[in-house]
């Protein structure tokens, strides 16, 4: 992930705009989401880059693309995007932000219903 630090206003002490280019669609994305949280994925396509090793801790040498595969909803009710690394298969979950692509989020959320792992005809036999 290439980060760029720019001063938005010289009189605004400590203000920096970090950006990164999406590994999938190429969109230039600000690392700070509108809600103030730190963003790790593209708001347009929801793809990410494997920069942190969550198993061993610390930075990851993998640097491969992290593809969104599902939505998780913990007890607090906040949605999280589940990503899988396309190279090493590590899974991560990161919070959804208000400007994330709502169509893709809904497609991820309903995928288990639209493509169940078993034939729906079994319910007719119950």
N, C-alpha and C positions, 0 to 999 in steps of 0.2 A: 504494500500500500504506500503510495507516495504522498507524503503530507507536505503541504505548503503553509508556512506561517506568514501572515501579512498583517500589518498594523492597519486597522480600519480608520483610526483617527489618532494622530500623534499625541493629542491632549488627553486621550482616554487611556490612562496608565494600565498596562497589563492586558489590554484588549487585543486578542489575536483571533483570526479566522482560520481554522485548520480545515483543509479540504482534502479530498481524495477522489481519484477517478474510479468509477465502478469497473470491476473486472469483467462484467458481462456486457453492459450496454454503453459504457464509456462516459456516462453522465458525471459531471463534476459535482460532488456532494459535499456539503458542509458537515463536519464531524459533530457539530452541536445541533440538536433537533430543536424545533420551535418551542417544545415544552421545557427546554433547558437541559434535557438529558443528553448523554453522550451517545452518538449514533455509530453503529458498526456495520450497517448495511445500506444499500441503495434504496431510497424511498420509492423509486420508480419500478424496479424489477425485483427488489428484496434480496438480491444476491449479495454475498459478502466475501471476504478473503480470510483465509486461515492464518491469522497473525498471532494468536495466543494459544498456547498449548494448555488446555484445561485439565489434562490428565497429569502431566508433570509440573505444570505451573510455569510461568514465564513465557517469553516469546517463542513462537513456533518457527521452525525452519521450513515447514511445509510450503507455506505461501500460496497454496492452491485455492481454487474457487470453492466457496461454501454455498451450496444450493439449498433454497428453502424447501422443506419436505412436508411440514405439518405446522399446526397451531397447537400450543399447549395452554391450558388455563389453570394455573395454580389456585389454591384456596382463596387467595385475595381477589380473584376475578380479573386480574390484569392479563391480557393476552400476551403470549410470547411466541416468537417465530422460532421453530426448530430448524436448524441448518445441519446438513451433512457435508463433510469435506469430500470433494470429488476425487481426491488422491488417497487419503488415509482413512476415510470413513468415520473420523471423529465427529461426535454429535455435540451441538451447543444449543442453548436457548437464550434469546435476547428479547427484551421488551419491544412492543409495537409502539410507534410514535404516531401522532395525529396526522402527519402528512404522508404516511405510508400508503401505497396503492391499495385502496379498499377492495377493488375487484380481485386482485391476486390474493389478498387476505381471505376473502370469502371463498374463493376457489380452493384454497388450502384447507379451510375449515370444513367444507362440505365434501371433500374428496373421499373420506371414509364412507359416507352415505351413498355417494354417486358410484363408487367402485369398491363395494364391500369385498372382504377376503373369502366370502362364501356365497353360494347361490341364494338369492332371496326367496326362491321357491320353497325352501325348507320351512319357512314360516307358514305356508299353506298346510303343511302336514302336522302342525302342532295342535 
